Amino acid sequence: MQHVRDLKWKSKKDLDLFPDARRRGFEAILTNNIGQFNDPEECKAIQRSGLHHISYQIDDGLDGLARASASICAAIRPIVEALEPVNSQRVVKITAISARTKRFIVSNPATDPPSKYWP
C-alpha cells in the first residue's frame, strides 16, 4: 500500500491519477473522496481504469479520524480477500464504526474484579 504523498502524486488530479495508478500496476484505490461518483468525468475515469474503488467516510475532528481508521483496519483484510478472486472491477464502501455504539467497558476492579484471582 502506498500513499499519494509517497508517490509524489498529492497534487495530481484524480482524472490523471486513475490511469497512472493502473499503469503502475495498482489494483485498487482507497479514498475518502466519496464525491468522485458525483462527477461524470471522474466516474468515467474510474470505470476506464478498471481499478477497484474502495471508499470510506471521515467525519470532522479527532473522533472522526479514529472511527475512520478503525473502520478501515477492521475491513481491509476481508476486502482484500473478497477482491482477490474476482476478475473485474468492484466498488467497495467501507461501513463506518458508529459513534453511538460504545466500543469499550470501564470497570473498577476494587468493586468489580475482572476474575476470581484478582487480589
N, C-alpha and C positions, 0 to 999 in steps of 0.2 A: 504494500500500500504506500502510495506517495502522495504528498500534498502538493497543490498547485504552487505553493511558495517554494518548495524544494526543487520543482521543475523550472522555476523562474517564469511561471505562467500566470502569476497572480493578476496581472493587468490584461491578460488575454481575454478577448470577448468570447462568450460561450459559442457563438456561431463558428469560431475558428478552433476552439478548444476540443469540441467533439470529434471532428475528423482527425485532428492532430493526435488526440489520445488513441484513437483506433489505429492510426499508422504506427504509433509507438508500441502497439501490442497490448494495450489495456483492454480489458473485457467489460469493465463496469466503471460507473461514475457514482460517487457518494456525495450528495449535496443537500444543503438546507434551502436551496433556491427552488421552492415548490412552484413559484410563479413561472417557471420555464414552460409549463404546459398551457399558460395563458397567452403565450406569444406564438403566432402561427409559424414564423420563421424558425424559432428555437425548436418548436415541436418537429418540424421537418428535419432540422439538423440532427436532433436526437434520433429520429427514426432512420435517417440515412446512415448514421454512424454505426448502427447495429449494436451499440453499447447497451448493456443493462443499465437502467437508470434507477438508482436507489436514493430515496429522499427521506428526510426526516424534518420535523418542525422543531424550531427552537424558540422558546419564549424569552422575553427580556429578563435580564438580571442573572445573578449567580445561581439562583434556584432553577431557572430555565435551562441554563447551561448544564447543571448537574443532571436534570431529568433527561435532557437530550443525550448526554454522554452515556448515562446508564442504559437508556433505550437502545442505543447503537451497540454497546457492549453486549447486552443480552440478546440482541437479534442477529449480529453479524455472522456468527458461526452457522446457525440454521439457514441463513440466507445463502451463504456460500454453498452449503450442502444442497440446497434446493436448486441453485443455478448450475452447479457442475454438470448434471446430466442433460441439460437442455441444449438444443441446437439452434435456437432462435432467440431473439431479443425479448427481455422481460422488463416490466416496470414494477418496482417494489416500493411500497410506502411503509416505513417503519412506524409502528404504533407507539405513541409516547407513553411513558410511565405517568400515571395520573398524579397530579398534585394533591388530590383529595384522598388518595389511598395511603394510609400510614404504612411505612416500609420498615418500621423498627418497633421494638418494645423496650422500654426502660423499666428496670425493677430495682428495688432496694434490697440487697442481699441480707441486710440485717432483719428485715421483716418478711422477706420472700426469698429464701435461699435457693440458688439455682440447682442444688442437688442435696441429697441426704448427707453427703460427705463435706458439706460446707461447714467450717468450724463455727 
